[in-house]
Amino acid sequence: MNNSILVVLITLASAGSAFAQSATAPSPTFNKDVAPILYKNCTTCHRPGEIAPMSLLTFRDARPWVKSIGAQVQKGAMPPWHADPAYGEFLNDRRLSAAEKDTILRWVNAGAPEGDPADLPAPPAYTEGWAIGEPDAVFAMQEDYPLPASGTVAYQYFEVPTSFAEDRWVQAFEVRPGDRAAVHHVIVYTRAPAPPAKPQPAAGEQSPRPRQQPAITFAAGMEIPDGQTGGKPLPDGERRNAGPNDRPAPKQLGPSVGAYVPGNGYRIYQPDTATKLVAGSTIIFQMHYTPTGKATTDRTKIGLIFAKTPPKTPLVGTALINGALHIPAGDPDARVDAEMTSTATSSRSVEGCLVGWRMLGGASFLPLGLPRGRSRFAGRWSNRA
Ligand code: HEC
């Protein structure tokens, strides 16, 4: 039997049994039935100080939002999860189970009763500490970077030295912004130290050093324009004068070792997979700031947990970019492709992926090119209900 048919049958079966149950079962209450679902699926974002607009930690918090909760859960918009199930299963899937969805909707339809306080489970303990556990090493920006109240701030780069005698394998990372409200994204790159200079070849002799190949090459027409991050630098006379607080991109950025967007700032890799941090590397924070209306400062940091042994599957972080992205004005359904070629000779597979859209993205595909013209879809993310 075909897999997708099997999935449909299972969904129907569980929806059917939930319906049969709802005819007889008493209506769910917040304290007994709904709070555990919210604690497990919603309050990572819906609590004070987090990214969602309101807290859902208590009955009093949730009560004004009951109608909206019903609507959002009904259409599958909350919890947010954009991966299209037709293209496979993903780790960290946020979707509610059919039973959880059914419980919330029956509670909403029954007028959202609070229930017996004795039924309420202990709320989850959120620490202000590290979600990944105590890091083995923490690297912070070396200054409180001043941010204006308004305007646009270009990407800023902050270098932090490391001083490990040997290579380390990063099993988990967590990026913690200094001022969460002002930090729009962080990508943490690492740059390995330059190899020791070779003696100059004698006159007439060829240099024995092969030209270093870039790790990836862009498809034709998708290169990053000169002067932008990742592109070639502008000639001296054409560089903008960005003022004393500009921390421009260094000439070279290596692979990334961590990233942050609001709501998603840490990762614990599967056992036996890890990213390499070469001994003596420099850590480089790429900071995208958005002024918040009041002047502030930021000092972002990253915590790393190291694997005890080298992993079976080394991970390499990279960005899939169309550097010449162009959306024609007024086109509601423009298609933009991104294509890059990895120059690695060993085979690669996609372990994880962070799809970034501003509010306008409709759907993204991540097809994997394979040799000899075959390709396979690794995922589709849809922003359309
Ligand atoms: C990954 C973070 C995240 C998780 C998990 C999450 N939400 Fe949200 N939620 C948000 C954000 C961010 C918004 C605001 C969206 C916007 O403004 O477009 C939101 C908005 C909402 C709204 C709309 C509020 C309004 O203005 O009417 C409701 C209702 C809601 N969430 C309920 C839930 C419920 C119920 C769950 C769990 C079953 C949940 N959310 C899980 C981040 C999250």
Residues whose N, C-alpha, C, O or C-beta is under 5 A from the ligand:
A	BS01	HEC	N41 C42 C45 I51 A52 P53 W65 S68 I69 Q72 M78 P79 P80 G263
